[in-house]
């Protein structure tokens, strides 16, 4: 009997030791906080996050296989050590958009350093009902307000050194991922899925962020696969398959004053299939925005029946709800399209419409080989004379052009028309004054303003 008691004590001790080691290694299994399959784990995750974030050693929250429900969630840092969230199950958002109470997002990670989202699980936005009731931007003044506001699925705000890998985002109500004010964030080997008729379900949108990397990823949505808002710096998109969707876009830019410059964008080794656009830069005319967009490089890209494979549009005006009286004041420079091949859904495979107020500089077409119905696609250009090398269409004002060119030409942009009166708003006095330390209230207001400006317009 004593022997059995000793064995029981040893076994109990081993169980306690295992629990202790697990706790010390920083593994927080969601079930230990009351999280169960087929139930709402919002509170369980919040509790697990608070403990993980307070840990002085690296911590991991684990959501195992199974289906879970989650309501509105916002978790914040700063945390004391790196935190990983491993999702191997399916997490479902509320099917009814109203249950998210008009929030900007379903799940938000805010002010965190060294965050990892990993696993083979799915974030299911359950957006079908929200798409049916979605209003159309530019046509409906109530769009994006009250019950009409649809929530972004996953929102990363002011997060640094972040990795998102392996997971799937499915059927978001609005954007799948939003990146705002972040530094050094990587999306690697993820999937983003929504039907092509789902409105404004952008794959990954970013603004005011530096060092964004998107690699080895498949994106199919009802809007842009990847889109850059103002203030985006040093962004790399590589080995990405895009389609369906509206392509890979810079912008739209220029609609608002006080936007920030965009610089350093590389799109490489990507394939776009049956998308509305391929690689695109879009800026508004007759609006107050006045920034620079430079070092945009698109290379080694395959287009499969893409409607507008290469497009620069500085007269961007969806639904014709704006004026083109004054040209865009966004200056584009150092833009290259290199080794782009495949099929176009229109005869004009290359469209480069630059601003008459600030014509494009340093635009290059290098080995752009696109066909339409078996014939070489042509190029339409205005307010730009790009360098053309290798096999590439030569720009024609009306879309006519030869299929190839081998000689290089210096980029000679058309001068702005004397009659053009660029629209810009003068900088306020405070913009040029010496900086002063903001109060906590002012810092909060500035943060909210940044979020509003960093978000993308509901455009095409």
C-alpha positions as CSV (number, residue, x, y, z in Angstrom):
1,X,0.0,0.0,0.0
2,X,2.8,2.4,0.9
3,X,4.4,1.6,-2.4
4,X,1.2,2.5,-4.3
5,X,1.0,5.7,-2.3
6,X,4.6,6.6,-3.3
7,X,3.8,5.9,-6.9
8,X,0.7,8.1,-6.8
9,X,2.7,10.9,-5.2
10,X,5.4,10.6,-7.9
11,X,2.8,10.6,-10.7
12,X,1.1,13.7,-9.1
13,X,4.5,15.4,-8.8
14,X,5.3,14.7,-12.5
15,X,2.0,16.2,-13.6
16,X,2.7,19.3,-11.5
17,X,6.2,19.5,-12.9
18,X,4.9,19.3,-16.5
19,X,2.4,22.1,-15.8
20,X,5.2,24.1,-14.2
21,X,7.6,23.6,-17.1
22,X,4.8,24.5,-19.6
23,X,4.1,27.7,-17.6
24,X,7.7,28.5,-17.4
25,X,8.2,28.0,-21.1
26,X,5.5,30.5,-21.7
27,X,2.9,28.3,-23.5
28,X,-0.7,29.5,-22.9
29,X,-3.2,27.0,-24.2
30,X,-6.5,28.6,-24.7
31,X,-8.4,25.8,-23.0
32,X,-6.7,26.7,-19.7
33,X,-8.5,30.0,-19.9
34,X,-11.9,28.5,-20.6
35,X,-11.6,28.6,-24.4
36,X,-13.5,25.7,-25.9
37,X,-14.4,24.7,-29.5
38,X,-17.8,25.9,-30.8
39,X,-17.8,28.6,-28.1
40,X,-16.9,32.2,-27.9
41,X,-13.2,32.6,-26.9
42,X,-13.1,36.4,-26.8
43,X,-12.7,36.6,-23.0
44,X,-10.4,33.6,-22.8
45,X,-8.1,35.1,-25.4
46,X,-8.0,38.4,-23.7
47,X,-7.1,36.8,-20.4
48,X,-4.4,34.7,-22.1
49,X,-3.0,37.7,-23.8
50,X,-2.8,39.7,-20.6
51,X,-0.7,36.9,-19.0
52,X,1.4,36.4,-22.1
53,X,2.1,40.1,-22.5
54,X,3.2,40.4,-18.9
55,X,5.6,37.4,-19.2
56,X,9.3,38.4,-18.9
57,X,10.2,35.6,-21.3
58,X,8.9,34.8,-24.8
59,X,5.3,33.6,-24.6
60,X,3.0,31.6,-27.0
61,X,-0.8,31.5,-27.0
62,X,-2.0,28.3,-28.7
63,X,-5.5,27.9,-30.3
64,X,-5.6,24.2,-31.3
65,X,-7.6,22.6,-34.1
66,X,-11.4,23.2,-33.9
67,X,-13.9,25.9,-34.7
68,X,-14.1,28.9,-32.3
69,X,-16.2,32.1,-32.2
70,X,-14.7,35.5,-31.4
71,X,-16.3,38.9,-31.0
72,X,-14.8,42.3,-31.1
73,X,-11.2,42.0,-29.8
74,X,-8.5,44.6,-29.2
75,X,-5.2,43.6,-27.4
76,X,-2.5,46.1,-26.7
77,X,1.2,46.3,-25.7
78,X,3.8,47.1,-25.0
79,X,4.7,43.6,-23.8
80,X,7.7,42.6,-21.7
81,X,8.9,40.0,-24.2
82,X,8.0,38.6,-27.7
83,X,4.5,37.1,-28.0
84,X,3.4,34.4,-30.5
85,X,-0.2,33.6,-31.3
86,X,-0.4,30.1,-32.9
87,X,-3.7,29.5,-34.6
88,X,-4.4,26.0,-35.8
89,X,-8.2,26.2,-35.6
90,X,-10.8,28.2,-37.4
91,X,-11.8,31.5,-35.7
92,X,-15.1,32.9,-36.8
93,X,-16.2,36.5,-36.7
94,X,-19.9,37.4,-35.9
95,X,-21.9,36.8,-39.1
96,X,-24.0,39.9,-38.4
97,X,-21.8,43.0,-39.0
98,X,-23.9,45.0,-36.5
99,X,-22.5,42.7,-33.7
100,X,-19.2,44.5,-34.2
101,X,-20.8,47.7,-33.1
102,X,-19.5,49.9,-35.8
103,X,-15.8,49.2,-35.0
104,X,-13.1,49.8,-37.5
105,X,-11.9,46.2,-37.1
106,X,-12.8,42.7,-35.8
107,X,-9.3,41.9,-34.3
108,X,-6.8,44.6,-33.5
109,X,-3.2,44.3,-32.3
110,X,-1.9,47.7,-31.1
111,X,1.5,49.0,-30.0
112,X,3.4,45.7,-29.8
113,X,7.0,44.8,-30.5
114,X,8.1,41.3,-31.6
115,X,4.6,39.8,-32.4
116,X,4.2,36.6,-34.4
117,X,0.9,35.2,-35.8
118,X,1.5,31.7,-36.9
119,X,-0.2,28.3,-37.6
120,X,-2.3,26.6,-40.2
121,X,-5.6,28.0,-39.0
122,X,-8.2,30.3,-40.5
123,X,-9.6,33.7,-39.6
124,X,-13.1,33.6,-41.1
125,X,-14.6,37.0,-41.4
126,X,-18.0,35.6,-42.5
127,X,-18.5,38.5,-44.7
128,X,-21.2,37.3,-47.1
129,X,-24.1,39.0,-45.3
130,X,-22.2,42.3,-45.0
131,X,-21.4,42.3,-48.7
132,X,-25.0,42.1,-49.6
133,X,-25.9,45.2,-47.6
134,X,-22.8,47.1,-48.6
135,X,-23.3,50.6,-50.0
136,X,-21.2,51.8,-52.9
137,X,-18.6,54.5,-52.2
138,X,-19.1,57.8,-54.1
139,X,-22.7,57.0,-54.6
140,X,-24.0,56.8,-51.1
141,X,-23.2,59.5,-48.5
142,X,-23.9,57.0,-45.7
143,X,-21.2,54.7,-46.9
144,X,-18.9,53.7,-44.1
145,X,-21.0,55.2,-41.4
146,X,-23.1,53.7,-38.6
147,X,-24.5,50.3,-39.5
148,X,-23.0,50.6,-43.0
149,X,-19.5,50.5,-41.6
150,X,-17.9,47.1,-42.3
151,X,-15.0,45.9,-40.1
152,X,-11.5,45.1,-41.2
153,X,-10.6,41.6,-40.2
154,X,-7.1,42.0,-38.7
155,X,-5.6,45.4,-37.9
156,X,-2.0,45.9,-37.0
157,X,-1.5,49.4,-35.5
158,X,1.9,50.7,-34.4
159,X,3.5,47.2,-34.3
160,X,7.2,46.7,-34.9
161,X,9.1,43.5,-35.8
162,X,6.0,41.5,-36.6
163,X,5.6,38.3,-38.5
164,X,2.4,36.8,-39.9
165,X,3.0,33.3,-41.3
166,X,1.0,30.2,-42.4
167,X,-2.5,31.4,-41.6
168,X,-5.5,32.0,-43.9
169,X,-7.8,35.0,-43.9
170,X,-11.2,34.2,-45.5
171,X,-14.2,36.2,-46.4
172,X,-13.5,39.4,-44.6
173,X,-16.3,41.9,-44.3
174,X,-14.0,44.7,-45.5
175,X,-10.1,44.6,-45.8
176,X,-8.5,41.4,-44.7
177,X,-5.3,43.0,-43.3
178,X,-4.6,46.6,-42.4
179,X,-1.1,47.8,-41.5
180,X,-0.8,51.3,-40.0
181,X,2.2,53.0,-38.5
182,X,4.2,49.7,-38.4
183,X,7.9,49.1,-38.9
184,X,9.4,45.8,-40.1
185,X,6.3,43.6,-40.6
186,X,6.4,40.5,-42.8
187,X,3.6,38.4,-44.3
188,X,5.0,35.0,-45.4
189,X,3.2,32.0,-46.9
190,X,-0.3,33.1,-46.0
191,X,-3.6,32.8,-47.9
192,X,-6.2,35.5,-48.5
193,X,-9.5,34.3,-49.9
194,X,-12.7,36.1,-50.9
195,X,-14.9,35.9,-54.0
196,X,-14.3,38.4,-56.8
197,X,-17.8,39.9,-56.2
198,X,-17.0,40.8,-52.6
199,X,-16.7,44.6,-52.4
200,X,-13.6,46.3,-50.9
201,X,-12.1,43.1,-49.6
202,X,-8.5,44.3,-50.1
203,X,-5.9,41.7,-49.2
204,X,-3.3,43.8,-47.5
205,X,-3.5,47.5,-47.2
206,X,-0.9,49.7,-45.6
207,X,-0.3,53.3,-44.7
208,X,2.4,55.3,-42.8
209,X,4.5,52.1,-42.5
210,X,8.1,51.3,-43.2
211,X,9.6,47.9,-44.1
212,X,6.6,45.9,-45.2
213,X,7.4,42.5,-46.8
214,X,4.8,40.2,-48.5
215,X,6.3,37.0,-49.8
216,X,5.2,33.5,-50.9
217,X,1.6,34.4,-50.6
218,X,-1.7,33.7,-52.5
219,X,-4.3,36.4,-52.6
220,X,-7.7,36.3,-54.2
221,X,-10.2,39.1,-53.4
222,X,-12.9,41.5,-54.6
223,X,-10.5,44.4,-54.6
224,X,-6.7,45.1,-54.6
225,X,-4.6,42.2,-53.6
226,X,-2.1,44.6,-52.2
227,X,-2.5,48.4,-51.8
228,X,-0.2,51.2,-50.6
229,X,-1.6,54.2,-48.8
230,X,0.3,57.4,-48.2
231,X,3.5,57.2,-46.1
232,X,4.4,53.7,-47.2
233,X,8.1,53.2,-47.4
234,X,10.4,50.3,-48.3
235,X,7.7,47.8,-49.3
236,X,8.6,44.5,-51.0
237,X,6.1,42.1,-52.7
238,X,7.7,38.9,-54.0
239,X,6.5,35.5,-55.1
240,X,2.8,36.5,-54.8
241,X,-0.1,35.1,-56.8
242,X,-2.9,37.6,-57.2
243,X,-6.3,36.8,-58.6
244,X,-9.2,37.4,-58.6
245,X,-9.0,41.1,-57.6
246,X,-8.0,44.5,-58.8
247,X,-4.3,43.9,-58.9
248,X,-1.4,45.4,-57.0
249,X,-1.9,49.2,-56.4
250,X,-0.1,52.3,-55.2
251,X,-2.9,54.6,-54.0
252,X,-5.2,56.1,-54.5
253,X,-3.2,59.2,-53.4
254,X,-3.7,62.9,-53.3
255,X,-7.3,63.3,-52.2
256,X,-6.4,64.8,-48.8
257,X,-4.0,67.5,-47.6
258,X,-1.0,66.5,-45.3
259,X,-0.5,63.1,-46.9
260,X,3.0,61.7,-46.6
261,X,5.5,60.7,-49.4
262,X,5.6,57.2,-50.8
263,X,9.0,55.7,-51.6
264,X,10.7,52.3,-52.2
265,X,8.3,49.7,-53.7
266,X,9.5,46.5,-55.3
267,X,7.1,44.0,-56.9
268,X,9.0,41.0,-58.2
269,X,8.4,37.4,-59.4
270,X,4.6,37.8,-59.1
271,X,1.7,36.3,-61.2
272,X,-1.6,38.1,-61.8
273,X,-4.5,36.0,-63.2
274,X,-7.7,37.5,-64.6
275,X,-7.5,40.6,-62.4
276,X,-9.1,43.9,-63.3
277,X,-5.7,45.6,-63.2
278,X,-2.1,44.4,-63.0
279,X,0.4,46.8,-61.4
280,X,-1.1,50.3,-60.9
281,X,-0.4,53.7,-59.6
282,X,-3.4,56.0,-59.1
283,X,-3.6,59.6,-58.0
284,X,-6.6,62.1,-57.8
285,X,-6.8,65.2,-59.9
286,X,-8.1,68.5,-58.6
287,X,-7.4,67.7,-55.0
288,X,-5.2,69.2,-52.3
289,X,-2.7,66.3,-51.9
290,X,0.9,67.3,-52.9
291,X,3.5,64.6,-52.2
292,X,6.1,62.6,-54.1
293,X,6.0,59.0,-55.2
294,X,9.4,57.6,-56.1
295,X,11.4,54.4,-56.6
296,X,8.5,52.2,-57.8
297,X,9.9,49.0,-59.4
298,X,7.8,46.3,-61.0
299,X,9.8,43.4,-62.5
300,X,9.6,39.7,-63.5
301,X,5.8,39.7,-63.6
302,X,3.4,37.4,-65.5
303,X,0.0,38.6,-66.6
304,X,-2.7,36.1,-67.4
305,X,-5.6,37.8,-69.2
306,X,-5.3,40.9,-67.1
307,X,-7.6,43.8,-68.2
308,X,-5.1,46.6,-67.6
309,X,-1.7,45.0,-67.0
310,X,0.4,48.2,-66.6
311,X,-1.4,51.4,-65.6
312,X,-0.4,54.7,-64.2
313,X,-3.5,56.9,-63.8
314,X,-3.0,60.4,-62.5
315,X,-6.6,61.3,-63.5
316,X,-8.1,58.7,-61.2
317,X,-11.8,59.5,-60.7
318,X,-14.0,56.5,-59.8
319,X,-17.7,56.8,-60.6
320,X,-16.8,60.3,-62.2
321,X,-17.5,61.9,-58.8
322,X,-14.7,64.4,-59.1
323,X,-13.4,67.2,-61.3
324,X,-10.4,67.0,-63.7
325,X,-10.3,70.8,-64.0
326,X,-6.9,70.9,-62.3
327,X,-4.2,68.3,-62.6
328,X,-2.9,66.0,-59.9
329,X,-0.1,67.5,-57.8
330,X,1.5,64.1,-57.0
331,X,5.0,63.9,-58.5
332,X,6.0,60.5,-59.8
333,X,9.6,59.6,-60.5
334,X,11.9,56.6,-61.0
335,X,9.2,54.2,-62.0
336,X,10.3,51.0,-63.9
337,X,8.4,48.2,-65.5
338,X,10.8,45.4,-66.4
339,X,10.4,41.8,-67.7
340,X,6.6,41.9,-67.8
341,X,5.0,39.3,-70.0
342,X,1.7,37.6,-70.7
343,X,-1.7,38.4,-72.0
344,X,-3.8,41.6,-71.8
345,X,-7.6,41.7,-71.7
346,X,-7.5,45.0,-73.7
347,X,-5.5,46.2,-76.7
348,X,-3.8,48.9,-74.5
349,X,-1.6,46.8,-72.4
350,X,0.3,49.8,-71.1
351,X,-1.4,53.0,-70.0
352,X,0.7,55.8,-68.5
353,X,-1.3,58.9,-67.9
354,X,0.8,61.4,-65.9
355,X,-0.1,64.8,-64.6
356,X,0.2,67.8,-66.8
357,X,1.0,69.9,-63.7
358,X,3.9,67.7,-62.6
359,X,4.8,65.3,-65.4
360,X,6.5,62.0,-64.6
361,X,10.3,61.7,-64.6
362,X,12.4,58.6,-65.0
363,X,9.8,56.1,-66.2
364,X,11.2,53.0,-67.9
365,X,9.7,50.2,-70.0
366,X,12.2,47.4,-70.3
367,X,11.1,44.1,-71.9
368,X,7.4,44.6,-71.6
369,X,6.0,41.8,-73.8
370,X,2.2,41.7,-73.7
371,X,-0.3,40.4,-76.3
372,X,-4.0,41.0,-76.9
373,X,-5.8,38.4,-78.9
374,X,-2.5,37.1,-80.2
375,X,-1.3,40.5,-81.4
376,X,1.2,42.8,-79.6
377,X,-0.5,45.1,-77.1
378,X,0.0,48.8,-77.5
379,X,0.8,51.7,-75.1
380,X,-1.0,54.9,-74.5
381,X,0.9,57.7,-72.7
382,X,0.5,61.4,-71.9
383,X,2.8,63.9,-70.1
384,X,5.7,61.4,-70.1
385,X,8.3,60.0,-72.5
386,X,9.6,56.9,-70.9
387,X,12.9,55.2,-71.6
388,X,12.0,52.2,-73.8
389,X,14.4,49.2,-74.1
390,X,14.2,45.7,-75.4
391,X,10.8,44.5,-76.6
392,X,8.3,47.0,-75.4
393,X,5.5,49.0,-76.9
394,X,6.3,52.6,-77.9
395,X,4.0,55.2,-76.4
396,X,1.3,56.7,-78.6
397,X,-1.0,59.5,-77.6
398,X,-4.0,57.7,-78.9
399,X,-2.9,54.2,-78.0
400,X,-1.2,53.4,-81.3
401,X,2.4,52.2,-81.2
402,X,4.9,49.7,-82.4
403,X,5.4,46.5,-80.7
404,X,9.1,46.8,-79.9
405,X,12.0,49.2,-79.5
406,X,15.7,48.6,-78.9
407,X,17.1,52.0,-78.5
408,X,17.0,53.9,-75.2
409,X,15.6,57.4,-75.0
410,X,16.2,60.0,-72.3
411,X,13.0,60.6,-70.3
412,X,11.7,63.9,-71.6
413,X,8.5,64.7,-69.9
414,X,6.0,67.1,-71.5
415,X,6.0,70.5,-70.0
416,X,3.0,71.6,-68.0
417,X,0.4,73.6,-69.8
418,X,0.4,77.3,-69.0
419,X,-3.3,77.2,-68.5
420,X,-3.1,74.5,-65.9
421,X,-3.8,75.9,-62.4
422,X,-2.6,73.3,-59.9
423,X,-4.8,72.9,-56.8
424,X,-3.0,72.9,-53.6
425,X,-3.7,74.0,-50.1
426,X,-1.0,76.2,-48.3
427,X,0.7,74.8,-45.3
428,X,-0.6,76.1,-42.0
429,X,1.6,78.2,-39.8
430,X,2.0,75.3,-37.4
431,X,3.4,73.1,-40.1
432,X,6.6,75.2,-40.3
433,X,7.0,76.1,-36.6
434,X,9.5,74.4,-34.4
435,X,8.3,71.1,-32.9
436,X,7.0,71.0,-29.4
437,X,6.2,68.1,-27.1
438,X,2.5,67.1,-27.4
439,X,0.3,66.5,-24.4
440,X,-1.1,62.9,-23.9
441,X,-4.5,64.1,-25.2
442,X,-2.8,65.7,-28.3
443,X,-0.8,62.5,-28.9
444,X,-4.0,60.5,-28.8
445,X,-5.7,62.9,-31.3
446,X,-2.7,62.7,-33.6
447,X,-2.8,58.9,-33.5
448,X,-6.5,58.9,-34.4
449,X,-5.9,61.3,-37.3
450,X,-3.1,59.1,-38.6
451,X,-5.4,56.1,-38.6
452,X,-8.0,58.0,-40.5
453,X,-5.5,59.2,-43.1
454,X,-3.8,55.9,-43.4
455,X,-6.9,54.0,-44.5
456,X,-7.7,53.5,-48.1
457,X,-10.6,55.0,-50.0
458,X,-13.3,52.5,-51.0
459,X,-12.2,52.7,-54.6
460,X,-11.7,50.4,-57.5
